[in-house]
Every structure is written in C-alpha cells, then in structure tokens.
C-alpha cells in the first residue's frame, strides 16, 4: 500500500480513538442531563440549546467545515435526545 495512504489512515485511527472517548464522555453528560430533566419535569427537546450549538459551529468554521460538522451533530443530537428519553 502507498505509504502516504497508510500514514494518513494511521492518523485517522488515532483521531477516531480520541473521538470515541470524547463521545463516550458526552454520553455520560447527556445521561446525567436526562436524569435531571426527568426529575425536574423538563422536556427533552431544548431547541435553544440545539440552535446555539449550530450557531457556534457556523461562527467558528468555514462553510464547508460547518456543513460537515452540522451533519454529524444532527446525528449526535438525535442520539442524545434518544438517550435522554430513556
């Protein structure tokens, strides 16, 4: 295999491991928030929070990067709400 391809795949593997850990940390926080929302009677959906996340992405990244990240975060947020509902 091409050395440059393998080098970049190794880099991706290392980055993926970091992403996995961060997503699990995020899951822990989401789970805690879900318990608190249930106890307090708050709804799972917080549209203002979702809008703030997307606005932060738009403000911080180029249009191409923001589109990439927002597509990923749509899944992350959908799954976070699913966890909070449990």
PyMOL CGO cylinders between C-alpha atoms (Angstrom):
from pymol import cmd
from pymol.cgo import CYLINDER

trace = [
    CYLINDER, 0.00, 0.00, 0.00, 1.05, 3.56, -0.61, 0.3, 1, 1, 1, 1, 1, 1,
    CYLINDER, 1.05, 3.56, -0.61, 2.99, 4.88, 2.41, 0.3, 1, 1, 1, 1, 1, 1,
    CYLINDER, 2.99, 4.88, 2.41, 1.15, 8.21, 2.40, 0.3, 1, 1, 1, 1, 1, 1,
    CYLINDER, 1.15, 8.21, 2.40, -2.23, 6.47, 2.43, 0.3, 1, 1, 1, 1, 1, 1,
    CYLINDER, -2.23, 6.47, 2.43, -1.18, 4.23, 5.31, 0.3, 1, 1, 1, 1, 1, 1,
    CYLINDER, -1.18, 4.23, 5.31, 0.29, 7.17, 7.23, 0.3, 1, 1, 1, 1, 1, 1,
    CYLINDER, 0.29, 7.17, 7.23, -2.97, 9.08, 6.90, 0.3, 1, 1, 1, 1, 1, 1,
    CYLINDER, -2.97, 9.08, 6.90, -5.05, 6.03, 7.80, 0.3, 1, 1, 1, 1, 1, 1,
    CYLINDER, -5.05, 6.03, 7.80, -2.96, 5.61, 10.94, 0.3, 1, 1, 1, 1, 1, 1,
    CYLINDER, -2.96, 5.61, 10.94, -3.61, 9.27, 11.72, 0.3, 1, 1, 1, 1, 1, 1,
    CYLINDER, -3.61, 9.27, 11.72, -7.35, 8.72, 11.20, 0.3, 1, 1, 1, 1, 1, 1,
    CYLINDER, -7.35, 8.72, 11.20, -7.27, 5.69, 13.51, 0.3, 1, 1, 1, 1, 1, 1,
    CYLINDER, -7.27, 5.69, 13.51, -5.63, 7.74, 16.26, 0.3, 1, 1, 1, 1, 1, 1,
    CYLINDER, -5.63, 7.74, 16.26, -8.12, 10.58, 15.80, 0.3, 1, 1, 1, 1, 1, 1,
    CYLINDER, -8.12, 10.58, 15.80, -11.04, 8.13, 15.78, 0.3, 1, 1, 1, 1, 1, 1,
    CYLINDER, -11.04, 8.13, 15.78, -9.89, 6.75, 19.14, 0.3, 1, 1, 1, 1, 1, 1,
    CYLINDER, -9.89, 6.75, 19.14, -9.93, 10.29, 20.56, 0.3, 1, 1, 1, 1, 1, 1,
    CYLINDER, -9.93, 10.29, 20.56, -13.38, 10.93, 19.08, 0.3, 1, 1, 1, 1, 1, 1,
    CYLINDER, -13.38, 10.93, 19.08, -14.70, 7.67, 20.58, 0.3, 1, 1, 1, 1, 1, 1,
    CYLINDER, -14.70, 7.67, 20.58, -13.51, 8.69, 24.04, 0.3, 1, 1, 1, 1, 1, 1,
    CYLINDER, -13.51, 8.69, 24.04, -14.96, 12.19, 23.73, 0.3, 1, 1, 1, 1, 1, 1,
    CYLINDER, -14.96, 12.19, 23.73, -18.31, 10.86, 22.51, 0.3, 1, 1, 1, 1, 1, 1,
    CYLINDER, -18.31, 10.86, 22.51, -18.50, 8.48, 25.47, 0.3, 1, 1, 1, 1, 1, 1,
    CYLINDER, -18.50, 8.48, 25.47, -17.71, 11.41, 27.81, 0.3, 1, 1, 1, 1, 1, 1,
    CYLINDER, -17.71, 11.41, 27.81, -20.50, 13.35, 26.07, 0.3, 1, 1, 1, 1, 1, 1,
    CYLINDER, -20.50, 13.35, 26.07, -22.84, 10.36, 26.51, 0.3, 1, 1, 1, 1, 1, 1,
    CYLINDER, -22.84, 10.36, 26.51, -22.15, 10.37, 30.25, 0.3, 1, 1, 1, 1, 1, 1,
    CYLINDER, -22.15, 10.37, 30.25, -23.08, 14.06, 30.46, 0.3, 1, 1, 1, 1, 1, 1,
    CYLINDER, -23.08, 14.06, 30.46, -26.19, 13.53, 28.32, 0.3, 1, 1, 1, 1, 1, 1,
    CYLINDER, -26.19, 13.53, 28.32, -27.29, 10.65, 30.55, 0.3, 1, 1, 1, 1, 1, 1,
    CYLINDER, -27.29, 10.65, 30.55, -26.93, 12.83, 33.64, 0.3, 1, 1, 1, 1, 1, 1,
    CYLINDER, -26.93, 12.83, 33.64, -28.86, 15.65, 31.99, 0.3, 1, 1, 1, 1, 1, 1,
    CYLINDER, -28.86, 15.65, 31.99, -31.60, 13.18, 31.06, 0.3, 1, 1, 1, 1, 1, 1,
    CYLINDER, -31.60, 13.18, 31.06, -31.99, 12.12, 34.69, 0.3, 1, 1, 1, 1, 1, 1,
    CYLINDER, -31.99, 12.12, 34.69, -32.13, 15.73, 35.85, 0.3, 1, 1, 1, 1, 1, 1,
    CYLINDER, -32.13, 15.73, 35.85, -34.70, 16.66, 33.20, 0.3, 1, 1, 1, 1, 1, 1,
    CYLINDER, -34.70, 16.66, 33.20, -36.90, 13.74, 34.26, 0.3, 1, 1, 1, 1, 1, 1,
    CYLINDER, -36.90, 13.74, 34.26, -36.65, 14.68, 37.94, 0.3, 1, 1, 1, 1, 1, 1,
    CYLINDER, -36.65, 14.68, 37.94, -37.40, 18.33, 37.23, 0.3, 1, 1, 1, 1, 1, 1,
    CYLINDER, -37.40, 18.33, 37.23, -40.09, 17.63, 34.64, 0.3, 1, 1, 1, 1, 1, 1,
    CYLINDER, -40.09, 17.63, 34.64, -38.21, 19.40, 31.84, 0.3, 1, 1, 1, 1, 1, 1,
    CYLINDER, -38.21, 19.40, 31.84, -38.78, 18.39, 28.22, 0.3, 1, 1, 1, 1, 1, 1,
    CYLINDER, -38.78, 18.39, 28.22, -36.05, 16.54, 26.39, 0.3, 1, 1, 1, 1, 1, 1,
    CYLINDER, -36.05, 16.54, 26.39, -36.14, 18.97, 23.47, 0.3, 1, 1, 1, 1, 1, 1,
    CYLINDER, -36.14, 18.97, 23.47, -34.29, 22.22, 24.08, 0.3, 1, 1, 1, 1, 1, 1,
    CYLINDER, -34.29, 22.22, 24.08, -34.42, 23.94, 20.72, 0.3, 1, 1, 1, 1, 1, 1,
    CYLINDER, -34.42, 23.94, 20.72, -32.50, 26.94, 22.01, 0.3, 1, 1, 1, 1, 1, 1,
    CYLINDER, -32.50, 26.94, 22.01, -29.60, 24.70, 23.03, 0.3, 1, 1, 1, 1, 1, 1,
    CYLINDER, -29.60, 24.70, 23.03, -29.61, 22.96, 19.65, 0.3, 1, 1, 1, 1, 1, 1,
    CYLINDER, -29.61, 22.96, 19.65, -29.68, 26.30, 17.84, 0.3, 1, 1, 1, 1, 1, 1,
    CYLINDER, -29.68, 26.30, 17.84, -26.78, 27.55, 19.98, 0.3, 1, 1, 1, 1, 1, 1,
    CYLINDER, -26.78, 27.55, 19.98, -24.67, 24.52, 19.03, 0.3, 1, 1, 1, 1, 1, 1,
    CYLINDER, -24.67, 24.52, 19.03, -25.31, 25.06, 15.33, 0.3, 1, 1, 1, 1, 1, 1,
    CYLINDER, -25.31, 25.06, 15.33, -24.66, 28.81, 15.65, 0.3, 1, 1, 1, 1, 1, 1,
    CYLINDER, -24.66, 28.81, 15.65, -21.36, 28.09, 17.40, 0.3, 1, 1, 1, 1, 1, 1,
    CYLINDER, -21.36, 28.09, 17.40, -20.35, 25.82, 14.53, 0.3, 1, 1, 1, 1, 1, 1,
    CYLINDER, -20.35, 25.82, 14.53, -21.34, 28.44, 11.94, 0.3, 1, 1, 1, 1, 1, 1,
    CYLINDER, -21.34, 28.44, 11.94, -19.37, 31.14, 13.75, 0.3, 1, 1, 1, 1, 1, 1,
    CYLINDER, -19.37, 31.14, 13.75, -16.23, 29.08, 14.24, 0.3, 1, 1, 1, 1, 1, 1,
    CYLINDER, -16.23, 29.08, 14.24, -15.78, 27.23, 10.94, 0.3, 1, 1, 1, 1, 1, 1,
    CYLINDER, -15.78, 27.23, 10.94, -15.80, 27.79, 7.19, 0.3, 1, 1, 1, 1, 1, 1,
    CYLINDER, -15.80, 27.79, 7.19, -18.97, 26.93, 5.27, 0.3, 1, 1, 1, 1, 1, 1,
    CYLINDER, -18.97, 26.93, 5.27, -17.58, 23.56, 4.12, 0.3, 1, 1, 1, 1, 1, 1,
    CYLINDER, -17.58, 23.56, 4.12, -16.38, 22.64, 7.61, 0.3, 1, 1, 1, 1, 1, 1,
    CYLINDER, -16.38, 22.64, 7.61, -19.64, 23.85, 9.19, 0.3, 1, 1, 1, 1, 1, 1,
    CYLINDER, -19.64, 23.85, 9.19, -21.73, 21.77, 6.80, 0.3, 1, 1, 1, 1, 1, 1,
    CYLINDER, -21.73, 21.77, 6.80, -19.63, 18.70, 7.61, 0.3, 1, 1, 1, 1, 1, 1,
    CYLINDER, -19.63, 18.70, 7.61, -19.87, 19.25, 11.36, 0.3, 1, 1, 1, 1, 1, 1,
    CYLINDER, -19.87, 19.25, 11.36, -23.58, 20.10, 11.40, 0.3, 1, 1, 1, 1, 1, 1,
    CYLINDER, -23.58, 20.10, 11.40, -24.39, 16.90, 9.52, 0.3, 1, 1, 1, 1, 1, 1,
    CYLINDER, -24.39, 16.90, 9.52, -22.50, 14.93, 12.14, 0.3, 1, 1, 1, 1, 1, 1,
    CYLINDER, -22.50, 14.93, 12.14, -24.02, 16.89, 15.02, 0.3, 1, 1, 1, 1, 1, 1,
    CYLINDER, -24.02, 16.89, 15.02, -27.53, 16.24, 13.74, 0.3, 1, 1, 1, 1, 1, 1,
    CYLINDER, -27.53, 16.24, 13.74, -26.88, 12.56, 14.44, 0.3, 1, 1, 1, 1, 1, 1,
    CYLINDER, -26.88, 12.56, 14.44, -25.17, 13.28, 17.74, 0.3, 1, 1, 1, 1, 1, 1,
    CYLINDER, -25.17, 13.28, 17.74, -28.05, 15.45, 18.93, 0.3, 1, 1, 1, 1, 1, 1,
    CYLINDER, -28.05, 15.45, 18.93, -30.69, 12.96, 17.72, 0.3, 1, 1, 1, 1, 1, 1,
    CYLINDER, -30.69, 12.96, 17.72, -28.98, 10.16, 19.62, 0.3, 1, 1, 1, 1, 1, 1,
    CYLINDER, -28.98, 10.16, 19.62, -28.52, 12.39, 22.67, 0.3, 1, 1, 1, 1, 1, 1,
    CYLINDER, -28.52, 12.39, 22.67, -32.26, 13.08, 22.79, 0.3, 1, 1, 1, 1, 1, 1,
    CYLINDER, -32.26, 13.08, 22.79, -32.96, 9.36, 22.43, 0.3, 1, 1, 1, 1, 1, 1,
    CYLINDER, -32.96, 9.36, 22.43, -30.72, 8.66, 25.44, 0.3, 1, 1, 1, 1, 1, 1,
    CYLINDER, -30.72, 8.66, 25.44, -32.32, 11.47, 27.47, 0.3, 1, 1, 1, 1, 1, 1,
    CYLINDER, -32.32, 11.47, 27.47, -35.77, 9.99, 26.82, 0.3, 1, 1, 1, 1, 1, 1,
    CYLINDER, -35.77, 9.99, 26.82, -34.83, 6.67, 28.45, 0.3, 1, 1, 1, 1, 1, 1,
]
cmd.load_cgo(trace, "trace")
